[in-house]
Amino acid sequence: MSDLFATMVGATPLTAEEEEGLKQTWIATRANLNSAEESNIEQALTWLRRQRSKDVLREDFVLKLHKQMLGEVWTWAGAYRTTGKNLGVDPVQIRIRLLSLFDDTKYWIENGTFSVDEIAIRFHHQLVAIHPFVNGNGRHARLMADHLIQKLGGVVFTWGHQSLIENGKTRDEYLTALKAADRLDIEPLLEFSRT
C-alpha cells in the first residue's frame, strides 16, 4: 500500500475527491509528492521575489500565492476549500475571516500595536487557524509571513531551521507553538520563528 495520502501529525487529511485533484500521474509515494510540491514551491519563491507591491494583505494575492505554490501539483490550488477539515473555520466563513484578518493586520501596522515580528507571526497564526485551503496551509502561511515581514522592513523567519513537512522534533515544536498561540500565548511561536 502506498503512503501517498497518509496523514502526517497535524496535517489536514484529504477527501477522496481532493485526492483526485493530483495532476502528476508519476507521483506514487509521499516522497514523490513532497518532491513535486517542493519543486513547485521553489518556482513560487522565484515568483514571490518579483512581486513589487507592498500591499500583500489582499485576497487575490493570498489565492495567487497558493496557486503559484501548488498549482503544478493540485487542481484545487489557489481556491478556497469547500469541505470541513480537522482544522480551520467552516468553509463559508473563510473569506469573511480572511478579510477581517487583513483589516486587523493593517490596523496593527498603522498603529504600531506590535513589533514587526509579532505582527507577521500573529498574521501567520491566524491564517493557519482559518485554514483557507485544502492543503498547504502551513507552508502558505509561513511564506505569507516571510513576505509580509520583508515588506515591513524586517528579516524573513528561520522557522526552526529544519523542514516542517516531515514528522519529527522540529515539526512537533512548531505544532506545539501554534497550539500555545491558540491559547493566546504567542511567545512560543515568536521564539520558534527565530530559532
C-alpha positions as a Markdown table, in Angstrom:
| # | Residue | x | y | z |
|---|---|---|---|---|
| 1 | Met | 0.0 | 0.0 | 0.0 |
| 2 | Ser | 1.3 | 3.4 | -0.9 |
| 3 | Asp | 1.9 | 6.1 | 1.7 |
| 4 | Leu | 1.0 | 8.8 | -0.7 |
| 5 | Phe | -2.1 | 10.1 | 1.1 |
| 6 | Ala | -1.0 | 9.0 | 4.6 |
| 7 | Thr | -1.8 | 11.9 | 7.0 |
| 8 | Met | 1.1 | 13.3 | 8.9 |
| 9 | Val | 0.8 | 14.5 | 12.5 |
| 10 | Gly | -1.0 | 17.9 | 12.5 |
| 11 | Ala | -1.8 | 17.7 | 8.8 |
| 12 | Thr | -5.1 | 18.1 | 7.0 |
| 13 | Pro | -6.5 | 14.9 | 5.6 |
| 14 | Leu | -7.8 | 14.9 | 2.1 |
| 15 | Thr | -11.2 | 13.7 | 0.9 |
| 16 | Ala | -11.2 | 11.1 | -1.9 |
| 17 | Glu | -12.4 | 13.9 | -4.3 |
| 18 | Glu | -9.5 | 16.1 | -3.2 |
| 19 | Glu | -7.0 | 13.3 | -3.7 |
| 20 | Glu | -8.3 | 13.0 | -7.3 |
| 21 | Gly | -7.0 | 16.6 | -7.8 |
| 22 | Leu | -3.5 | 15.3 | -8.1 |
| 23 | Lys | -2.2 | 16.4 | -11.6 |
| 24 | Gln | 1.0 | 14.5 | -11.9 |
| 25 | Thr | 0.5 | 10.8 | -12.7 |
| 26 | Trp | 4.1 | 9.9 | -11.9 |
| 27 | Ile | 3.6 | 10.7 | -8.2 |
| 28 | Ala | 3.1 | 7.4 | -6.3 |
| 29 | Thr | 4.6 | 7.9 | -2.8 |
| 30 | Arg | 4.7 | 10.6 | -0.2 |
| 31 | Ala | 8.4 | 11.2 | -1.1 |
| 32 | Asn | 7.3 | 11.8 | -4.7 |
| 33 | Leu | 4.6 | 14.2 | -3.6 |
| 34 | Asn | 6.9 | 16.1 | -1.2 |
| 35 | Ser | 9.5 | 16.4 | -4.0 |
| 36 | Ala | 6.9 | 17.7 | -6.6 |
| 37 | Glu | 5.4 | 20.2 | -4.1 |
| 38 | Glu | 8.9 | 21.4 | -3.1 |
| 39 | Ser | 9.8 | 22.0 | -6.7 |
| 40 | Asn | 6.6 | 23.9 | -7.3 |
| 41 | Ile | 7.2 | 25.9 | -4.1 |
| 42 | Glu | 10.7 | 26.8 | -5.4 |
| 43 | Gln | 9.1 | 28.2 | -8.5 |
| 44 | Ala | 6.7 | 30.2 | -6.3 |
| 45 | Leu | 9.6 | 31.7 | -4.4 |
| 46 | Thr | 11.0 | 33.0 | -7.6 |
| 47 | Trp | 7.6 | 34.5 | -8.5 |
| 48 | Leu | 7.3 | 35.9 | -5.0 |
| 49 | Arg | 10.7 | 37.7 | -5.2 |
| 50 | Arg | 9.4 | 39.5 | -8.3 |
| 51 | Gln | 6.4 | 40.9 | -6.6 |
| 52 | Arg | 6.8 | 44.6 | -6.1 |
| 53 | Ser | 3.5 | 45.6 | -4.4 |
| 54 | Lys | 3.8 | 46.5 | -0.8 |
| 55 | Asp | 0.2 | 45.5 | -0.3 |
| 56 | Val | 0.2 | 41.8 | 0.3 |
| 57 | Leu | -2.9 | 41.9 | 2.5 |
| 58 | Arg | -5.2 | 41.2 | -0.3 |
| 59 | Glu | -7.4 | 38.3 | -1.1 |
| 60 | Asp | -6.2 | 38.0 | -4.7 |
| 61 | Phe | -2.6 | 37.9 | -3.5 |
| 62 | Val | -3.3 | 35.1 | -1.0 |
| 63 | Leu | -5.1 | 33.0 | -3.6 |
| 64 | Lys | -2.4 | 33.6 | -6.3 |
| 65 | Leu | 0.5 | 32.7 | -4.0 |
| 66 | His | -1.2 | 29.4 | -3.1 |
| 67 | Lys | -1.8 | 28.7 | -6.8 |
| 68 | Gln | 1.9 | 29.5 | -7.5 |
| 69 | Met | 3.0 | 27.2 | -4.7 |
| 70 | Leu | 0.9 | 24.1 | -5.6 |
| 71 | Gly | -0.7 | 24.7 | -9.0 |
| 72 | Glu | 1.6 | 22.3 | -10.9 |
| 73 | Val | 0.7 | 19.5 | -8.5 |
| 74 | Trp | -3.0 | 20.0 | -7.5 |
| 75 | Thr | -6.1 | 21.1 | -9.4 |
| 76 | Trp | -7.6 | 22.8 | -6.3 |
| 77 | Ala | -4.5 | 25.0 | -5.7 |
| 78 | Gly | -5.4 | 28.7 | -5.3 |
| 79 | Ala | -9.1 | 28.0 | -4.5 |
| 80 | Tyr | -10.7 | 28.1 | -1.1 |
| 81 | Arg | -11.6 | 24.7 | 0.4 |
| 82 | Thr | -15.3 | 23.8 | 0.3 |
| 83 | Thr | -15.1 | 20.9 | 2.8 |
| 84 | Gly | -14.8 | 20.9 | 6.6 |
| 85 | Lys | -11.5 | 19.8 | 8.0 |
| 86 | Asn | -9.9 | 18.8 | 11.3 |
| 87 | Leu | -8.6 | 22.3 | 11.4 |
| 88 | Gly | -9.9 | 25.7 | 10.4 |
| 89 | Val | -13.1 | 27.6 | 10.2 |
| 90 | Asp | -16.3 | 26.4 | 8.5 |
| 91 | Pro | -15.7 | 26.9 | 4.7 |
| 92 | Val | -18.5 | 29.5 | 4.5 |
| 93 | Gln | -16.5 | 31.7 | 7.0 |
| 94 | Ile | -13.2 | 31.5 | 5.2 |
| 95 | Arg | -13.5 | 34.7 | 3.1 |
| 96 | Ile | -15.1 | 36.7 | 5.9 |
| 97 | Arg | -12.4 | 35.7 | 8.4 |
| 98 | Leu | -9.6 | 36.3 | 5.9 |
| 99 | Leu | -10.9 | 39.8 | 5.1 |
| 100 | Ser | -11.1 | 40.5 | 8.9 |
| 101 | Leu | -7.6 | 39.3 | 9.4 |
| 102 | Phe | -6.4 | 41.7 | 6.7 |
| 103 | Asp | -8.2 | 44.6 | 8.5 |
| 104 | Asp | -6.7 | 43.6 | 11.9 |
| 105 | Thr | -3.2 | 43.3 | 10.4 |
| 106 | Lys | -3.4 | 46.7 | 8.7 |
| 107 | Tyr | -4.6 | 48.2 | 12.0 |
| 108 | Trp | -1.6 | 46.6 | 13.8 |
| 109 | Ile | 0.8 | 48.0 | 11.2 |
| 110 | Glu | -0.7 | 51.5 | 11.1 |
| 111 | Asn | -0.8 | 51.8 | 14.9 |
| 112 | Gly | 2.4 | 50.1 | 15.8 |
| 113 | Thr | 0.4 | 47.7 | 18.0 |
| 114 | Phe | 3.2 | 45.1 | 18.0 |
| 115 | Ser | 6.7 | 44.7 | 16.7 |
| 116 | Val | 7.0 | 43.8 | 13.0 |
| 117 | Asp | 8.0 | 40.2 | 14.1 |
| 118 | Glu | 4.9 | 39.9 | 16.2 |
| 119 | Ile | 2.6 | 41.4 | 13.5 |
| 120 | Ala | 3.8 | 38.8 | 11.0 |
| 121 | Ile | 3.6 | 36.0 | 13.5 |
| 122 | Arg | 0.1 | 36.9 | 14.6 |
| 123 | Phe | -0.9 | 37.1 | 10.9 |
| 124 | His | 0.7 | 33.7 | 10.3 |
| 125 | His | -1.1 | 32.1 | 13.2 |
| 126 | Gln | -4.5 | 33.5 | 12.3 |
| 127 | Leu | -4.0 | 32.4 | 8.6 |
| 128 | Val | -3.2 | 28.9 | 9.8 |
| 129 | Ala | -6.2 | 29.0 | 12.1 |
| 130 | Ile | -8.5 | 30.0 | 9.2 |
| 131 | His | -7.0 | 27.2 | 7.1 |
| 132 | Pro | -8.4 | 28.5 | 3.8 |
| 133 | Phe | -7.1 | 25.8 | 1.5 |
| 134 | Val | -7.5 | 22.0 | 1.1 |
| 135 | Asn | -3.8 | 21.6 | 2.0 |
| 136 | Gly | -0.5 | 23.5 | 2.1 |
| 137 | Asn | -1.9 | 26.0 | 4.7 |
| 138 | Gly | 1.2 | 26.0 | 7.0 |
| 139 | Arg | 3.7 | 26.4 | 4.1 |
| 140 | His | 1.5 | 29.1 | 2.6 |
| 141 | Ala | 1.1 | 31.0 | 5.9 |
| 142 | Arg | 4.9 | 30.8 | 6.5 |
| 143 | Leu | 5.6 | 32.3 | 3.0 |
| 144 | Met | 3.0 | 34.9 | 3.6 |
| 145 | Ala | 4.5 | 35.9 | 7.0 |
| 146 | Asp | 8.0 | 36.0 | 5.5 |
| 147 | His | 6.8 | 38.1 | 2.6 |
| 148 | Leu | 4.9 | 40.4 | 5.0 |
| 149 | Ile | 7.8 | 40.9 | 7.3 |
| 150 | Gln | 10.1 | 41.8 | 4.4 |
| 151 | Lys | 7.5 | 44.4 | 3.2 |
| 152 | Leu | 7.6 | 45.8 | 6.8 |
| 153 | Gly | 11.4 | 46.1 | 6.7 |
| 154 | Gly | 12.2 | 43.0 | 8.7 |
| 155 | Val | 14.1 | 39.8 | 8.0 |
| 156 | Val | 12.5 | 36.5 | 7.0 |
| 157 | Phe | 11.9 | 33.9 | 9.7 |
| 158 | Thr | 14.0 | 30.8 | 10.2 |
| 159 | Trp | 11.1 | 28.5 | 11.3 |
| 160 | Gly | 13.3 | 26.2 | 13.3 |
| 161 | His | 15.9 | 25.8 | 10.5 |
| 162 | Gln | 14.5 | 22.4 | 9.6 |
| 163 | Ser | 11.9 | 21.0 | 7.2 |
| 164 | Leu | 8.4 | 21.2 | 8.7 |
| 165 | Ile | 6.9 | 18.8 | 6.1 |
| 166 | Glu | 8.3 | 15.7 | 7.8 |
| 167 | Asn | 7.3 | 14.3 | 11.2 |
| 168 | Gly | 9.9 | 15.0 | 13.8 |
| 169 | Lys | 11.1 | 17.2 | 16.6 |
| 170 | Thr | 11.0 | 20.5 | 14.7 |
| 171 | Arg | 7.5 | 19.9 | 13.4 |
| 172 | Asp | 6.4 | 18.9 | 16.9 |
| 173 | Glu | 7.8 | 22.1 | 18.3 |
| 174 | Tyr | 6.1 | 24.2 | 15.6 |
| 175 | Leu | 2.7 | 22.5 | 16.2 |
| 176 | Thr | 3.1 | 23.0 | 20.0 |
| 177 | Ala | 3.9 | 26.7 | 19.4 |
| 178 | Leu | 0.8 | 27.0 | 17.2 |
| 179 | Lys | -1.4 | 25.4 | 19.9 |
| 180 | Ala | 0.1 | 27.8 | 22.5 |
| 181 | Ala | -0.9 | 30.7 | 20.2 |
| 182 | Asp | -4.4 | 29.2 | 20.0 |
| 183 | Arg | -4.5 | 29.7 | 23.8 |
| 184 | Leu | -3.4 | 33.3 | 23.3 |
| 185 | Asp | 0.3 | 32.7 | 24.2 |
| 186 | Ile | 2.1 | 34.0 | 21.1 |
| 187 | Glu | 5.6 | 33.8 | 22.7 |
| 188 | Pro | 6.5 | 30.2 | 21.8 |
| 189 | Leu | 5.6 | 30.8 | 18.2 |
| 190 | Leu | 7.6 | 34.1 | 18.1 |
| 191 | Glu | 10.6 | 32.2 | 19.7 |
| 192 | Phe | 10.2 | 29.2 | 17.3 |
| 193 | Ser | 10.1 | 31.5 | 14.2 |
| 194 | Arg | 13.6 | 32.8 | 15.1 |
| 195 | Thr | 15.3 | 29.6 | 16.1 |
